[in-house]
Amino acid sequence: MKTISNSFVIADSSKCIGCKVCEVVCFTVHNENNNVIATVGTVTTPIIPRLNVIKGENFVVPIQCRHCDDAPCANVCPVRAIKQVNNTIVINENDCIGCKTCLMACPVGAIDLLPQYDNGEEVIQLNLKQEGENGLEETGRNIAYKCDLCKESGKPACVNACPQKALTLVNISTEKKSRNKAAALSLLQTFKK
């Protein structure tokens, strides 16, 4: 039986300035196979981050996966491309068929369905073609993308890169202990009065 809850990144909208550094660093970390280097002018593929900065009339905040303990996206995936690995919900991009059920099931809107790239080239579907100007033409392969807490590097790059420190990696057990301690100290102060 699982006793440890999944960690996740959360944003403080009062600190976020909408600079999108989190999006760019996320894209960079996840695209080493596409020859992405953190230098202006070297990017040949579209920037596809695994979080999205949303700007409203009175707010700016990044939206990303909450790594739900009972992940609706994983529960509905017909090919089981979404799994829990080391307390993180991850998508196996090679297994994803682009069916969009995870996108529809996600309660926070953290999943995007976008083209897949490898070695700087759009991945083409093997058998599916679409009608074009010259008859049937090859079509790109779309897959689901979402935050994976930078599983390759061990810690979320967005948290480290945010110039306003608006992003925080939340570890539920640590957070609970911290809140319990604060509540106990508050109770002690009440009794001292």
C-alpha positions as CSV (number, residue, x, y, z in Angstrom):
1,M,0.0,0.0,0.0
2,K,1.3,3.4,-1.0
3,T,1.9,5.8,1.9
4,I,3.9,8.6,0.2
5,S,1.9,11.2,-1.8
6,N,3.3,12.5,-5.1
7,S,5.2,15.7,-5.1
8,F,4.3,18.5,-7.5
9,V,5.2,22.1,-8.4
10,I,2.8,24.9,-7.5
11,A,3.0,28.6,-8.4
12,D,2.4,31.7,-6.3
13,S,0.4,33.9,-8.7
14,S,1.3,37.0,-6.6
15,K,4.9,36.5,-7.5
16,C,4.6,35.4,-11.1
17,I,5.4,38.2,-13.6
18,G,4.6,36.1,-16.7
19,C,8.2,36.2,-18.1
20,K,7.9,32.6,-19.3
21,V,11.4,31.7,-18.2
22,C,9.9,28.5,-16.7
23,E,8.5,27.5,-20.2
24,V,11.8,28.1,-22.0
25,V,13.9,26.2,-19.4
26,C,11.4,23.3,-19.4
27,F,11.6,23.1,-23.2
28,T,15.4,23.2,-23.1
29,V,15.7,20.5,-20.5
30,H,13.4,18.1,-22.3
31,N,14.8,18.6,-25.8
32,E,18.5,17.6,-25.7
33,N,17.7,15.0,-28.4
34,N,16.5,17.9,-30.6
35,N,19.9,19.7,-30.4
36,V,18.4,22.4,-28.3
37,I,21.1,24.5,-26.7
38,A,20.3,27.4,-24.4
39,T,21.5,30.0,-27.0
40,V,19.4,32.3,-29.0
41,G,19.2,31.2,-32.6
42,T,19.9,27.5,-32.1
43,V,16.3,26.3,-31.7
44,T,14.9,24.7,-34.9
45,T,11.8,23.1,-33.4
46,P,8.7,24.8,-31.9
47,I,9.0,25.6,-28.2
48,I,6.9,22.9,-26.4
49,P,7.0,23.3,-22.7
50,R,5.4,20.9,-20.2
51,L,3.8,23.8,-18.3
52,N,1.9,26.8,-19.6
53,V,1.9,30.4,-18.3
54,I,-1.7,31.6,-18.3
55,K,-2.4,35.3,-18.4
56,G,-5.8,36.6,-17.4
57,E,-7.0,40.1,-16.9
58,N,-5.9,40.3,-13.3
59,F,-3.5,37.3,-12.9
60,V,-0.6,35.4,-14.4
61,V,0.2,31.9,-13.3
62,P,1.9,28.8,-14.7
63,I,-0.4,25.7,-14.9
64,Q,1.2,22.3,-14.6
65,C,0.5,18.7,-13.6
66,R,-0.4,18.1,-9.9
67,H,0.8,14.5,-10.2
68,C,-2.5,13.3,-8.7
69,D,-2.3,10.3,-6.4
70,D,-5.3,8.7,-8.2
71,A,-4.4,10.3,-11.6
72,P,-7.4,10.5,-13.9
73,C,-5.2,10.8,-16.9
74,A,-3.5,7.4,-16.1
75,N,-6.9,5.8,-15.3
76,V,-8.3,6.6,-18.7
77,C,-5.3,6.0,-20.9
78,P,-6.3,3.0,-23.2
79,V,-2.7,1.9,-23.9
80,R,-1.4,2.6,-20.3
81,A,1.2,5.1,-21.6
82,I,0.7,7.1,-18.4
83,K,2.2,5.6,-15.2
84,Q,3.4,6.4,-11.8
85,V,7.2,6.1,-11.5
86,N,9.0,7.1,-8.3
87,N,6.0,9.2,-7.0
88,T,5.7,11.0,-10.3
89,I,3.1,10.6,-13.0
90,V,4.9,10.3,-16.4
91,I,3.9,9.7,-20.0
92,N,5.8,7.2,-22.1
93,E,6.0,9.2,-25.3
94,N,6.8,6.1,-27.4
95,D,3.6,4.4,-26.2
96,C,1.3,7.4,-26.5
97,I,-1.2,7.2,-29.4
98,G,-2.5,10.7,-29.2
99,C,-6.1,9.8,-28.4
100,K,-6.7,12.8,-26.2
101,T,-8.5,11.0,-23.4
102,C,-5.9,12.1,-20.8
103,L,-6.3,15.7,-22.0
104,M,-10.0,15.5,-21.4
105,A,-9.6,13.8,-18.0
106,C,-7.1,16.2,-16.5
107,P,-8.9,18.3,-13.9
108,V,-6.3,21.1,-14.1
109,G,-5.8,21.3,-17.8
110,A,-2.1,20.4,-17.6
111,I,-1.9,18.1,-20.6
112,D,-1.2,19.3,-24.2
113,L,-1.4,17.2,-27.4
114,L,1.3,18.5,-29.7
115,P,3.6,17.3,-32.5
116,Q,6.5,15.0,-31.5
117,Y,10.1,15.9,-32.6
118,D,13.2,13.7,-32.7
119,N,16.6,14.9,-33.8
120,G,15.1,18.2,-34.8
121,E,12.6,16.7,-37.2
122,E,8.9,16.2,-36.7
123,V,8.0,12.5,-36.2
124,I,5.8,11.2,-39.0
125,Q,3.0,8.7,-38.4
126,L,3.8,5.3,-39.9
127,N,0.5,4.5,-41.7
128,L,-1.9,7.4,-41.3
129,K,-2.0,9.9,-44.1
130,Q,-4.3,12.9,-44.6
131,E,-5.8,14.5,-47.7
132,G,-3.6,17.3,-49.0
133,E,-3.2,19.4,-52.2
134,N,-1.3,16.5,-53.8
135,G,-3.5,13.7,-52.7
136,L,-2.6,11.7,-49.6
137,E,0.3,13.1,-47.6
138,E,2.2,12.0,-44.5
139,T,1.1,13.5,-41.3
140,G,2.9,14.3,-38.1
141,R,2.6,12.3,-34.9
142,N,0.9,14.1,-32.0
143,I,1.5,13.0,-28.4
144,A,0.6,14.1,-24.9
145,Y,3.0,16.3,-23.0
146,K,2.9,17.2,-19.3
147,C,5.2,18.1,-16.4
148,D,7.3,15.1,-15.3
149,L,9.2,17.0,-12.6
150,C,12.3,16.8,-14.9
151,K,12.7,13.1,-14.1
152,E,15.9,13.0,-16.1
153,S,17.7,15.7,-14.0
154,G,16.2,14.9,-10.6
155,K,14.7,18.3,-9.8
156,P,12.3,20.7,-11.6
157,A,14.3,23.1,-13.8
158,C,11.4,25.7,-13.7
159,V,11.7,26.0,-9.9
160,N,15.4,26.8,-10.1
161,A,15.1,29.1,-13.1
162,C,12.2,31.3,-11.9
163,P,13.6,34.8,-11.3
164,Q,10.8,35.7,-8.9
165,K,10.9,32.4,-6.9
166,A,7.2,32.0,-7.7
167,L,7.4,28.2,-8.2
168,T,7.8,25.7,-5.3
169,L,8.3,21.9,-5.3
170,V,5.8,20.7,-2.8
171,N,6.6,17.5,-0.9
172,I,3.4,16.6,0.9
173,S,4.9,14.8,3.9
174,T,7.4,17.7,4.5
175,E,4.6,20.3,4.0
176,K,2.3,18.4,6.5
177,K,5.1,18.3,9.1
178,S,5.7,22.0,8.7
179,R,2.0,22.8,9.1
180,N,1.6,20.5,12.1
181,K,4.6,22.3,13.8
182,A,3.2,25.7,13.0
183,A,-0.2,24.7,14.4
184,A,1.4,23.3,17.6
185,L,3.4,26.5,18.1
186,S,0.3,28.5,17.6
187,L,-1.6,26.4,20.2
188,L,1.3,26.9,22.6
189,Q,1.1,30.7,22.2
190,T,-2.6,30.6,22.9
191,F,-2.1,28.7,26.2
192,K,0.7,31.1,27.3
193,K,-1.7,34.1,27.2
